Amino acid sequence: MQSGITEVASTAQGPLEAALRRFESHLRVERNLSPRTRAAYLYDLGRFANWSAEKRGGHRAPPGDFTREDVQLYVQHLKEDRGCRPATLARTISSIRVFFDFLVEQEELESSPCTGIRNPRQTRKLPVYLVRGELKRLFDAPDVTTPLGLRDRAMLVTFAFCGVRLQELVGLNMRDVDFQSRTLRVMGKGSKERLIPLNDDVARTLLQWLEARTPAEGEKSVFVNRFGRRLSGRMVEKIVDKYVAVAGLAKDGLSPHKLRHTFATLLHGNDVDLVEIQTLLGHASISTTQIYTHTDRRRLQGAVEKLAVLDPGA
């Protein structure tokens, strides 16, 4: 993903390259974004810079030379020539906008060329999630007569009933689990810490796993592999895929993140306030959480039927 910015950085060290390096430092030090998120920003900006240079006969313009028309033409190029979807276009515009807003904040530019440019409309898909019966089948899939089966069930239950992200689960250390206060301490995006209550299922399955856990010397991770070392995110994804298949769940692309969707959907279905769901998920904006306000047809039908007042025989 870093090819775009690598190509930019490998050329002459002009004003644009210097600005991009300062921006990367800002993302890393001040905003404390993950390497993957930083790479996504720089990839988008690198492609934009390379496209712009081609249009200028190989000349890399300084940041102050970019115009609103440059951004509009680039977005049009992505849409019409590259066939990019609205989500990709929105992400690209966001990356370019954040970069130029940073330069304005640093008083390196008077205004941003992204001013007045709107993101394309997107059709927001409802999240994939499991209902209770499907969750039980998933939880029953691991062989809990083995230590690794106890580990895997504890991971599945923690995903579904704590709503943690993949990297949050991988990053859990022993000190983060407090059975006395029944809480799980999670370090989320931007190093923002939050406490998630443990229900009976999570507390029980975690305790069963921790009693069977055999860590390598000095290993602090809650979830370890067969060698006693911290699990990788990719390995956790493979484990989830395995039990989705064993449970026979025909959910398209069911992943750890979809189990996070399940957590939020179950909370919403039990009338938990949206702001409280936002807090538990660690969302920075309530607008991100609002996708979980979807309901199924049976709930809608039941709600409408409660309005009935006429005698059926009347």
C-alpha positions in Angstrom: 0.0 0.0 0.0 2.9 2.3 0.5 4.0 2.4 -3.1 2.5 5.8 -3.9 4.3 7.6 -1.1 7.5 5.7 -1.7 7.6 6.9 -5.3 7.1 10.5 -4.2 9.8 10.3 -1.5 12.3 8.7 -3.8 12.4 11.7 -6.1 14.0 15.1 -5.5 13.3 16.5 -2.0 11.1 19.3 -3.0 8.4 21.3 -1.0 5.7 18.6 -1.5 7.9 15.8 -0.3 8.9 17.8 2.8 5.3 18.6 3.5 4.4 14.9 3.2 7.1 14.0 5.7 5.9 16.6 8.2 2.3 15.3 7.7 3.4 11.7 8.4 5.2 12.8 11.6 2.0 14.6 12.6 -0.1 11.5 12.1 2.4 9.4 14.0 3.3 11.6 16.9 0.4 14.0 17.5 -2.5 11.9 16.3 -0.9 8.6 17.3 -2.5 6.7 14.4 -1.6 3.1 13.6 1.0 2.3 10.9 -1.8 0.9 8.8 -3.9 4.0 9.0 -0.9 6.3 8.3 0.0 4.1 5.3 -3.5 4.5 3.9 -3.3 8.3 4.1 0.1 8.4 2.5 -0.9 5.9 -0.2 -3.8 8.1 -1.3 -1.7 11.2 -1.2 1.2 9.5 -3.1 -1.2 8.5 -6.0 -2.6 12.0 -6.1 0.9 13.6 -6.2 2.0 11.2 -9.0 -1.1 11.8 -11.1 -0.7 15.6 -10.6 3.0 15.4 -11.7 2.1 13.5 -14.8 -0.4 16.3 -15.7 2.3 18.8 -15.2 4.8 17.1 -17.5 6.7 15.5 -14.6 6.9 18.6 -12.5 6.0 18.2 -8.8 4.2 21.3 -7.8 4.5 22.6 -4.2 1.4 22.3 -2.0 0.5 26.0 -2.5 0.0 25.4 -6.3 -2.7 22.8 -5.9 -6.2 24.1 -6.8 -9.7 23.0 -6.2 -9.9 22.1 -9.9 -6.9 19.7 -9.4 -8.7 17.8 -6.7 -12.0 17.7 -8.7 -10.2 16.4 -11.9 -8.4 13.8 -9.9 -11.6 12.5 -8.3 -13.2 12.5 -11.8 -10.2 10.5 -13.1 -10.6 7.9 -10.3 -14.4 7.6 -10.9 -14.4 7.6 -14.7 -11.1 6.2 -15.7 -10.3 3.9 -12.8 -13.9 2.9 -12.0 -13.4 3.5 -8.2 -16.4 3.1 -6.0 -17.9 5.9 -3.9 -16.3 4.5 -0.7 -12.8 4.7 -2.3 -13.6 8.2 -3.6 -14.7 9.3 -0.2 -11.6 7.9 1.5 -9.3 9.6 -1.1 -11.0 13.0 -0.7 -10.7 12.6 3.0 -7.0 11.9 2.8 -6.3 14.9 0.6 -8.5 17.1 2.7 -6.8 16.1 6.0 -3.4 16.8 4.5 -4.2 20.3 3.2 -6.1 21.1 6.5 -2.9 20.2 8.3 -0.9 22.7 6.2 -3.5 25.4 6.8 -3.3 24.7 10.6 0.4 25.0 10.4 0.0 28.3 8.5 1.8 27.0 5.5 -1.2 27.6 3.4 -3.9 30.3 3.6 -6.7 27.9 2.4 -7.3 24.4 1.3 -8.1 23.4 -2.3 -10.6 20.9 -0.8 -12.9 23.7 0.4 -16.4 23.1 -1.0 -15.7 19.6 -2.3 -18.2 17.1 -1.0 -17.9 13.4 -0.6 -19.9 11.2 -3.1 -23.1 9.8 -1.7 -22.8 6.2 -0.5 -25.3 3.5 -0.1 -24.6 2.3 3.4 -24.8 -1.4 3.8 -26.4 -2.9 6.9 -23.8 -4.7 9.0 -23.6 -8.5 8.9 -24.3 -10.0 12.3 -25.4 -13.2 14.0 -28.6 -13.9 15.9 -28.6 -15.8 19.2 -29.1 -19.3 17.7 -26.2 -18.7 15.3 -24.0 -17.4 18.1 -24.6 -20.5 20.2 -23.6 -22.7 17.2 -20.4 -20.7 16.9 -19.6 -20.9 20.6 -20.2 -24.6 20.6 -17.8 -25.2 17.6 -14.5 -25.3 19.5 -13.4 -28.6 21.2 -13.3 -27.4 24.8 -11.7 -30.6 26.1 -8.4 -29.1 24.8 -6.6 -25.9 26.0 -6.6 -24.4 22.5 -10.4 -25.1 22.2 -10.9 -23.2 25.5 -8.8 -20.4 24.1 -10.7 -20.2 20.9 -14.1 -20.2 22.6 -13.0 -17.5 24.9 -11.9 -15.4 21.9 -15.2 -15.9 20.1 -17.2 -15.0 23.2 -15.0 -11.9 23.9 -15.5 -10.7 20.3 -19.3 -11.1 20.4 -20.0 -9.9 24.0 -17.3 -7.2 24.4 -17.3 -5.8 20.9 -13.5 -5.5 20.8 -11.7 -4.8 17.5 -9.3 -7.5 16.2 -6.1 -5.6 17.3 -7.7 -4.8 20.6 -8.2 -8.5 21.3 -4.6 -9.3 20.1 -3.2 -6.6 22.4 -4.9 -7.7 25.6 -2.5 -8.4 28.4 -3.1 -10.3 31.7 -3.4 -7.0 33.7 -6.2 -5.9 31.5 -8.6 -8.6 32.8 -10.1 -7.7 36.2 -12.4 -10.5 37.5 -13.0 -8.6 40.7 -14.5 -5.5 39.0 -15.7 -7.6 36.1 -14.1 -5.4 33.5 -11.9 -5.6 30.5 -9.5 -2.8 29.8 -9.0 -2.1 26.1 -6.6 0.2 24.4 -8.5 1.4 21.3 -7.6 3.7 18.4 -5.5 6.6 19.2 -4.4 4.9 22.4 -7.8 5.7 23.9 -8.5 3.5 26.9 -12.0 2.2 27.7 -13.4 -0.3 30.2 -15.9 -2.9 29.0 -18.0 -4.8 31.5 -17.7 -8.6 31.5 -20.9 -10.6 31.5 -21.1 -14.1 32.9 -20.3 -15.9 29.6 -17.2 -13.8 29.0 -15.9 -14.1 32.6 -16.5 -17.8 32.7 -14.9 -18.6 29.3 -11.9 -16.3 30.0 -11.3 -17.9 33.4 -11.4 -21.4 31.9 -8.9 -20.4 29.3 -6.6 -18.6 31.7 -6.5 -21.6 34.0 -5.4 -23.7 31.0 -3.1 -21.1 29.5 0.6 -22.0 29.3 2.6 -18.9 28.3 6.2 -18.6 27.3 8.5 -17.0 29.9 7.7 -13.4 30.4 4.7 -13.5 28.0 1.9 -11.1 29.2 -0.6 -11.6 26.4 -4.0 -13.1 27.3 -4.3 -15.0 24.1 -1.2 -17.0 23.1 -0.4 -19.6 20.5 0.6 -23.2 21.0 4.2 -22.0 21.7 3.0 -19.6 24.4 3.5 -16.4 22.4 1.1 -13.7 21.5 -1.3 -14.5 18.7 -1.1 -12.4 15.5 -4.1 -10.8 14.0 -4.0 -12.9 10.9 -3.9 -16.1 13.0 -7.0 -14.9 14.9 -8.8 -14.3 11.6 -8.0 -17.8 10.5 -9.3 -19.2 13.8 -12.6 -17.4 13.4 -12.9 -18.6 9.7 -12.3 -22.1 10.9 -15.2 -22.1 13.4 -17.6 -20.2 11.1 -17.1 -23.2 8.7 -17.4 -25.8 11.5 -20.6 -24.2 12.7 -22.0 -24.1 9.2 -22.8 -20.4 9.2 -23.6 -19.1 5.8 -22.8 -15.5 6.6 -21.0 -13.7 3.9 -17.5 -12.7 5.0 -18.1 -13.3 8.7 -15.1 -12.0 10.5 -14.0 -10.7 13.9 -15.3 -7.3 12.9 -18.7 -8.8 12.1 -18.8 -10.3 15.6 -18.3 -6.7 16.8 -21.3 -5.8 14.8 -23.2 -8.6 16.5 -22.3 -7.1 19.9 -23.6 -3.7 18.9 -26.8 -5.1 17.3 -27.6 -7.2 20.4 -27.2 -4.1 22.6 -29.5 -2.1 20.3 -32.0 -4.9 20.2 -32.1 -4.8 24.0 -32.9 -1.0 24.0 -29.4 0.1 25.1 -29.0 3.9 24.4 -27.0 4.7 21.3 -24.6 6.9 23.3 -23.8 4.0 25.6 -23.2 1.7 22.6 -20.9 4.4 21.3 -18.9 4.4 24.5 -18.7 0.6 24.6 -17.5 0.4 21.0 -15.0 3.3 21.4 -16.5 5.2 18.4 -15.2 8.8 18.2 -18.5 9.9 16.5 -22.1 8.9 17.2 -22.7 8.9 13.4 -20.6 5.8 13.2 -22.7 4.1 15.8 -26.0 5.0 14.1 -25.7 2.2 11.6 -26.8 -0.2 14.3 -30.2 1.4 14.5 -31.4 -1.0 11.8 -34.2 -3.4 12.8 -35.5 -6.6 11.3 -38.9 -7.0 9.7 -40.4 -9.0 12.6 -39.6 -6.2 15.1 -41.3 -3.7 12.8 -44.3 -6.0 12.3 -44.6 -6.4 16.0 -44.4 -2.7 16.7 -47.1 -1.9 14.2 -49.4 -4.7 15.5 -49.2 -3.1 19.0 -51.1 -0.1 17.5 -54.2 -2.2 16.8 -57.3 -1.1 18.7 -60.2 -2.4 16.7 -62.1 -5.6 17.5 -61.4 -8.1 14.7 -65.0 -8.9 14.5 -66.2 -5.3 14.1 
